[in-house]
Amino acid sequence: MEPAETIKTLGQFPVGCRLLVRSKKDWRFAVVVRRTEEFISISVASPNGYNYRLRKAAELEVSGDGPIPCLVSKENDLWRENFSNYDTRW
């Protein structure tokens, strides 16, 4: 079995691909919803139940933590340490 190819930029992700994105305070789930040559639109899930869209450049670097792609952030925290708390009942 051949290893999957490594994705290096956000522009290489297909529509529907899930990834982690750093917000101002914490890491959140996101999904690619639209692609053009210049930008990528992603829908980010907020802890209060709503979604919001962000427009990012297609050249942004993406790193991987195992099978989980993460958009590279200026912050130095790891997503496992500062992940958004979505529903405390579970």
N, CA, C and O of each residue as an XYZ file, in Angstrom:
360
protein
N       0.842     -1.177      0.000
C       0.000      0.000      0.000
C       0.886      1.239      0.000
O       1.821      1.328      0.796
N       0.608      2.188     -0.874
C       1.401      3.400     -0.983
C       0.904      4.445     -0.001
O      -0.297      4.531      0.254
N       1.816      5.248      0.558
C       1.381      6.308      1.474
C       0.631      7.400      0.718
O       0.903      7.655     -0.456
N      -0.304      8.034      1.395
C      -1.059      9.126      0.790
C      -0.134     10.311      0.564
O       0.827     10.506      1.308
N      -0.422     11.094     -0.454
C       0.434     12.243     -0.744
C       0.223     13.320      0.317
O      -0.890     13.515      0.806
N       1.287     14.007      0.661
C       1.251     15.038      1.687
C       0.757     16.342      1.079
O       1.273     16.793      0.057
N      -0.236     16.938      1.705
C      -0.772     18.218      1.248
C      -0.040     19.326      1.998
O       0.019     19.316      3.227
N       0.512     20.274      1.262
C       1.328     21.329      1.858
C       0.625     22.673      1.942
O       0.927     23.464      2.836
N      -0.319     22.960      1.023
C      -0.995     24.257      1.036
C      -2.505     24.069      1.094
O      -3.027     23.014      0.733
N      -3.190     25.097      1.548
C      -4.644     25.050      1.674
C      -5.326     24.910      0.312
O      -6.407     24.327      0.223
N      -4.715     25.432     -0.738
C      -5.282     25.364     -2.084
C      -5.344     23.963     -2.653
O      -6.041     23.739     -3.643
N      -4.643     23.016     -2.063
C      -4.655     21.638     -2.546
C      -5.766     20.797     -1.928
O      -5.963     19.651     -2.331
N      -6.495     21.344     -0.958
C      -7.577     20.601     -0.316
C      -8.828     20.611     -1.185
O      -9.152     21.643     -1.773
N      -9.534     19.499     -1.281
C     -10.800     19.483     -2.029
C     -11.936     20.068     -1.186
O     -11.824     20.158      0.037
N     -13.018     20.460     -1.839
C     -14.208     20.931     -1.124
C     -14.733     19.788     -0.267
O     -14.829     18.650     -0.727
N     -15.067     20.092      0.966
C     -15.575     19.087      1.889
C     -14.519     18.542      2.837
O     -14.843     17.803      3.766
N     -13.271     18.896      2.615
C     -12.189     18.408      3.468
C     -12.241     19.114      4.826
O     -12.464     20.323      4.897
N     -12.035     18.360      5.883
C     -12.069     18.921      7.233
C     -10.649     19.195      7.723
O      -9.704     18.489      7.373
N     -10.527     20.237      8.541
C      -9.243     20.592      9.111
C      -9.455     21.377     10.398
O     -10.589     21.697     10.755
N      -8.371     21.687     11.091
C      -8.421     22.486     12.304
C      -7.870     23.871     12.011
O      -6.875     24.019     11.301
N      -8.533     24.897     12.571
C      -8.162     26.285     12.337
C      -8.034     26.978     13.692
O      -8.829     26.733     14.600
N      -7.038     27.839     13.821
C      -6.836     28.583     15.058
C      -7.645     29.865     14.997
O      -7.458     30.669     14.084
N      -8.555     30.074     15.968
C      -9.275     31.341     16.083
C      -8.475     32.248     17.012
O      -7.322     31.948     17.324
N      -9.070     33.350     17.456
C      -8.341     34.252     18.355
C      -8.005     33.587     19.685
O      -6.955     33.850     20.271
N      -8.906     32.722     20.157
C      -8.718     32.125     21.478
C      -8.328     30.660     21.472
O      -7.578     30.218     22.343
N      -8.826     29.892     20.500
C      -8.628     28.445     20.553
C      -8.669     27.824     19.159
O      -8.880     28.511     18.160
N      -8.461     26.510     19.117
C      -8.531     25.747     17.861
C      -9.956     25.271     17.645
O     -10.644     24.908     18.599
N     -10.410     25.271     16.373
C     -11.785     24.881     16.051
C     -11.822     24.010     14.798
O     -10.901     24.017     13.982
N     -12.931     23.252     14.672
C     -13.179     22.465     13.469
C     -13.540     23.386     12.315
O     -14.173     24.422     12.518
N     -13.137     23.009     11.098
C     -13.482     23.772      9.900
C     -13.610     22.816      8.723
O     -13.129     21.683      8.765
N     -14.271     23.298      7.666
C     -14.424     22.509      6.445
C     -14.282     23.448      5.244
O     -14.756     24.584      5.283
N     -13.636     22.977      4.185
C     -13.481     23.758      2.956
C     -14.829     23.759      2.242
O     -15.381     22.697      1.952
N     -15.365     24.967      1.953
C     -16.679     25.053      1.320
C     -16.650     25.636     -0.083
O     -17.599     25.456     -0.846
N     -15.556     26.344     -0.441
C     -15.477     26.934     -1.779
C     -14.016     27.131     -2.148
O     -13.186     27.492     -1.313
N     -13.722     26.882     -3.429
C     -12.350     27.043     -3.922
C     -12.337     27.911     -5.167
O     -13.141     27.715     -6.079
N     -11.430     28.863     -5.201
C     -11.104     29.593     -6.416
C      -9.581     29.561     -6.531
O      -8.907     28.989     -5.675
N      -9.044     30.164     -7.570
C      -7.592     30.151     -7.724
C      -6.895     31.047     -6.711
O      -5.762     30.762     -6.322
N      -7.543     32.122     -6.273
C      -6.927     33.071     -5.352
C      -7.180     32.761     -3.884
O      -6.302     32.964     -3.045
N      -8.370     32.273     -3.571
C      -8.708     32.073     -2.166
C      -9.511     30.800     -1.945
O     -10.051     30.200     -2.874
N      -9.564     30.416     -0.681
C     -10.333     29.266     -0.227
C     -11.277     29.756      0.864
O     -10.841     30.439      1.791
N     -12.557     29.423      0.772
C     -13.513     29.747      1.827
C     -13.672     28.531      2.723
O     -13.873     27.414      2.247
N     -13.580     28.764      4.031
C     -13.773     27.677      4.983
C     -14.870     28.071      5.959
O     -15.000     29.237      6.330
N     -15.644     27.098      6.362
C     -16.701     27.291      7.344
C     -16.187     26.756      8.679
O     -15.809     25.590      8.791
N     -16.179     27.624      9.682
C     -15.638     27.291     10.995
C     -16.786     27.139     11.979
O     -17.684     27.980     12.032
N     -16.755     26.055     12.764
C     -17.789     25.799     13.767
C     -17.440     26.527     15.056
O     -16.330     26.398     15.572
N     -18.402     27.297     15.576
C     -18.176     27.979     16.846
C     -18.830     27.176     17.971
O     -19.770     26.420     17.723
N     -18.345     27.331     19.198
C     -18.879     26.547     20.322
C     -20.347     26.814     20.653
O     -20.998     25.968     21.266
N     -20.882     27.976     20.259
C     -22.280     28.268     20.584
C     -23.264     27.693     19.571
O     -24.466     27.942     19.673
N     -22.776     26.929     18.594
C     -23.663     26.234     17.675
C     -23.766     26.834     16.289
O     -24.399     26.244     15.412
N     -23.171     27.972     16.070
C     -23.229     28.624     14.767
C     -21.963     28.338     13.969
O     -20.968     27.856     14.509
N     -22.016     28.639     12.687
C     -20.844     28.549     11.814
C     -20.582     29.918     11.225
O     -21.507     30.704     11.022
N     -19.327     30.199     10.954
C     -18.972     31.422     10.253
C     -17.947     31.081      9.189
O     -17.237     30.080      9.287
N     -17.879     31.933      8.162
C     -16.971     31.667      7.042
C     -15.765     32.586      7.099
O     -15.853     33.747      7.497
N     -14.643     32.028      6.688
C     -13.408     32.785      6.554
C     -12.885     32.608      5.140
O     -13.031     31.542      4.542
N     -12.284     33.641      4.619
C     -11.647     33.569      3.309
C     -10.144     33.612      3.545
O      -9.626     34.572      4.116
N      -9.452     32.580      3.109
C      -8.007     32.459      3.309
C      -7.313     32.339      1.967
O      -7.906     31.882      0.990
N      -6.066     32.746      1.924
C      -5.266     32.631      0.704
C      -4.984     31.157      0.419
O      -4.791     30.367      1.342
N      -4.962     30.797     -0.848
C      -4.739     29.401     -1.239
C      -3.315     28.953     -0.954
O      -3.054     27.751     -0.904
N      -2.387     29.885     -0.766
C      -0.983     29.541     -0.538
C      -0.653     29.282      0.930
O       0.498     28.976      1.242
N      -1.615     29.393      1.838
C      -1.328     29.180      3.258
C      -0.853     27.764      3.516
O      -1.347     26.803      2.926
N       0.105     27.658      4.399
C       0.720     26.370      4.711
C      -0.162     25.559      5.654
O      -0.782     26.101      6.569
N      -0.206     24.256      5.412
C      -0.966     23.325      6.242
C      -0.001     22.280      6.781
O       0.797     21.706      6.039
N      -0.087     22.044      8.085
C       0.742     20.998      8.686
C      -0.167     19.850      9.097
O      -1.387     20.009      9.155
N       0.404     18.731      9.372
C      -0.386     17.575      9.768
C       0.039     17.053     11.119
O       1.230     16.961     11.418
N      -0.935     16.714     11.928
C      -0.677     16.050     13.196
C      -1.244     14.648     13.046
O      -2.358     14.364     13.485
N      -0.467     13.783     12.425
C      -0.976     12.472     12.064
C      -1.937     12.636     10.913
O      -1.585     13.267      9.916
N      -3.154     12.087     11.010
C      -4.122     12.214      9.915
C      -4.921     13.513      9.955
O      -5.773     13.729      9.093
N      -4.668     14.381     10.934
C      -5.459     15.595     11.109
C      -4.707     16.799     10.540
O      -3.653     17.161     11.062
N      -5.229     17.426      9.479
C      -4.572     18.614      8.933
C      -4.897     19.847      9.777
O      -6.031     20.030     10.218
N      -3.888     20.685      9.992
C      -4.045     21.904     10.782
C      -3.492     23.076      9.986
O      -2.389     22.999      9.443
N      -4.252     24.153      9.918
C      -3.783     25.365      9.274
C      -2.700     25.972     10.162
O      -2.919     26.164     11.358
N      -1.544     26.273      9.595
C      -0.426     26.791     10.385
C      -0.799     28.148     10.958
O      -1.323     29.009     10.252
N      -0.522     28.334     12.258
C      -0.897     29.539     12.981
C       0.333     30.257     13.509
O       1.395     29.654     13.664
N       0.186     31.558     13.787
C       1.262     32.332     14.399
C       1.432     31.976     15.877
O       2.511     32.136     16.447
N       0.361     31.498     16.477
C       0.411     31.116     17.890
C       1.250     29.853     18.041
O       1.322     29.037     17.122
N       1.877     29.694     19.186
C       2.761     28.555     19.407
C       2.104     27.413     20.174
O       2.767     26.421     20.477
N       0.820     27.530     20.494
C       0.168     26.460     21.237
C      -0.229     25.311     20.323
O      -0.454     25.508     19.129
N      -0.314     24.126     20.878
C      -0.745     22.947     20.135
C      -2.255     22.831     20.216
O      -2.862     23.243     21.205
N      -2.867     22.266     19.173
C      -4.325     22.171     19.158
C      -4.835     21.238     20.247
O      -5.946     21.433     20.738
N      -4.067     20.242     20.636
C      -4.508     19.315     21.682
C      -4.576     19.976     23.049
O      -5.318     19.521     23.919
N      -3.817     21.036     23.249
C      -3.797     21.749     24.523
C      -4.867     22.826     24.610
O      -5.301     23.171     25.709
N      -5.302     23.367     23.472
C      -6.206     24.517     23.477
C      -7.337     24.331     22.469
O      -7.579     25.215     21.648
N      -8.029     23.200     22.518
C      -9.125     22.929     21.597
C     -10.421     23.470     22.174
O     -10.631     23.394     23.384
N     -11.288     24.011     21.343
C     -12.550     24.599     21.774
C     -13.462     23.551     22.403
O     -13.553     22.419     21.928
N     -14.127     23.945     23.471
C     -15.044     23.057     24.180
C     -16.436     23.245     23.578
O     -17.083     24.265     23.816
N     -16.900     22.263     22.799
C     -18.156     22.424     22.076
C     -19.387     22.062     22.888
O     -20.355     22.822     22.894
N     -19.383     20.946     23.560
C     -20.563     20.535     24.323
C     -20.114     19.769     25.548
O     -19.595     18.658     25.435
N     -20.307     20.350     26.705
C     -19.806     19.733     27.941
C     -20.688     18.587     28.422
O     -20.295     17.854     29.329
N     -21.870     18.417     27.836
C     -22.759     17.330     28.282
C     -22.207     15.969     27.898
O     -22.557     14.979     28.541
N     -21.381     15.874     26.905
C     -20.870     14.594     26.446
C     -19.594     14.328     27.132
O     -18.973     13.291     26.899
